[in-house]
Amino acid sequence: MKLENPTPINWKFSERAEQLQSSVIREILKVTMRPEVISFAGGLPSPETFPVERMKAAFDKVLSEQGKTALQYGPTDGYAPLREFIAASLSTADCKILPEQILMVSGSQQGLDLLGKVLVDEGSKILVETPSYLGALQAFSVYQPQFESVDTDEHGLIPASVAAKGEGARLMYALPNFQNPTGRTLSIERRMELVETCARMGIPLIEDNPYGDLCYSGEPLPKMLNMNPNGVIYMGSFSKVLTPGIRLGYVVGPVPLIRKLEQAKQAADLHTAQLTQMVVYEVIKDGFLGEHIPTIRTFYSRQCDVMLEAMTKFFPQGVTWTRPEGGMFIWVTLPKHIDSKLLLDEAIQHNIAFVPGGPFYANEAEKNTLRLSFVTVSPERINEGIEKLGKLIKAKM
Ligand code: PMP
């Protein structure tokens, strides 16, 4: 049975839905699916790093030994052994994190949405870095906040700007490690100052840290979470250290906040997939990440070096860029008169893609900026792509 003349849809979307927009990156990614395109656009981790066999064995083991639990509904806060494991790994000598401070989420992106839901009202002031992670701006936008852009310099976010602009803010969203999009890292001194400033002003400080483990040398810098566990909401993810397709992340915070987020999550999706949580626990419980993460670091660090070298060789004078100490991104600043969106239109004609910087700004955009990702393209193609991009930029100088 089917209507003979189906009615055309003219339903009214909510005001909230009316102001939703597709992510610019997702739109660009459609173009970059073409194999001839050299894409520095995606924020995708390299599939070379995915531990496919290990995951396969773990799925097998979990399903054989605990199949009925793994395929059943689970608790909203997440699989207890995994939460215990994460709590222990985040604890330091003088800062113990408890499992009840942890909520497992379907990717840290869901954590951003839930935080928006429980912390932001229409018109609430929220503080974000200049520039900031586009996906967070999108997630928070749904709740119609007033974005306040915190000043940054070549060393990242400037804490004094939080003090100057933050009065009454509902949250401060910060990316201290190998920031998306700039690749910058916040010094220990600035972390401490930011933690103190937010604590003094009563502003919840969100520390989003999906790239923190991907440092190219030395050890990761201390987490702001451990500097003040009562004032910081920490977000972690398995996307960049295992695989993004499993959609698994976590939010860590004071228990009253976690209970509130849990209520919001219940309404959103009941709980994060039990099977994937059990599989990830199976994969990491005996220290697998300790061997696996260094291989990702080495791989990404080499890729980054290749791109930086190519940029030095092929980009004209007057163009500057960041030198990340970890993560997946380089941020490029062109001379003021070059609009990177227009440059992208041309670059795509030459089968090169990147993400123009504009959408990463919550307020006034610096249109002469762009983001390059170096992890999914082979060294030869990085060289080829950067050479072509260099020529296109030179033509506009
Ligand atoms: N935060 C940042 C800064 C990111 O770059 C990303 C993914 N690109 C996310 C959060 C979302 O990650 P997940 O896959 O855990 O949802």
Boltz pocket constraint, residues with backbone or C-beta under 6 A from the ligand:
constraints:
  - pocket:
      binder: B
      contacts: [[A, 43], [A, 106], [A, 107], [A, 108], [A, 109], [A, 110], [A, 133], [A, 135], [A, 175], [A, 180], [A, 208], [A, 210], [A, 236], [A, 237], [A, 238], [A, 239], [A, 244], [A, 247], [A, 248], [A, 249]]
      max_distance: 6.0
